[in-house]
Amino acid sequence: MKLRLLPIAALAVPALLAAAVPAGFTPLFGGKDLSGWHISQTSHHGNSTGWSVKDGVVLATQDRPGNGGILLTDRKYRDFEVSLEINPDFGCDGGRFLRSNEAGDAYQVMIDYLEGGSIGGIYGEGLQGVDKGERVNKDWAKHWKKGEWNTLRARIEGDVPHIRVWLNETPLVDWTDTANHAKDGATEGMIALQMHFSNEKTPRWKDGGFHRFRNVAVKELPR
């Protein structure tokens, strides 16, 4: 029987993707499809079906002008770190949600890659009373690699959330809320990826633009 040898490049791609997942983290995508995740049908950003996986990369784009949305893990997490690599088109607003409910009410790590935007800042998406302390590092762009993959890692722990964010392993934000402002006092929730809605008053998405995510992985923390 003659063996069929795969091209070296075909063997190397999965190995490279796996190598980029930090030690101790568990991948959240199998590299082929959206298994383990679902699209929210109740998010105010929309219910775009423009989520896909190609060559180990999660692609996010509006399926029609203005219609954004969020992609949620099927299971919930309490205290954890989540790491991912991002490479968005300029002009696209998105984020990574921590302890999210189905509608997308969550503590958000911003991926607002547009004029006046912020990478790695913390925002209370749909949350009331979130402390307005040092939640944004204005020097994030000094650590950002334009046109390349960037690693964005976040850690959330405690009933009163303590959140830390790193960009390319540089500490960006270390912030603790004054109380738990999650919806209904939740201390656990889903991880979500976001593409922002857009309209004439809120031009937060480049026409035909993409957010790109890869090596999305989680590490649960002991209580």
Secondary structure, 3 states (H helix, E strand, C coil): CCCCCCCHHHHHHHHHHHHCCCCCCEECCCCCCCCCEEECCCCCCCCCCCEEEECCEEEECCCCCCCCEEEEECCCECCEEEEEEECCCCCEEEEEEEEECCCCCEEEEEEEECCCCCEEEEEEECCCCCCCCCCCCCCHHHHCCCCCCEEEEEEEECCCCEEEEEECCEEEEEEECCCCCCHHHCCCEEEEEEECCCCCCCCCCCCCCCEEEEEEEEEECCC
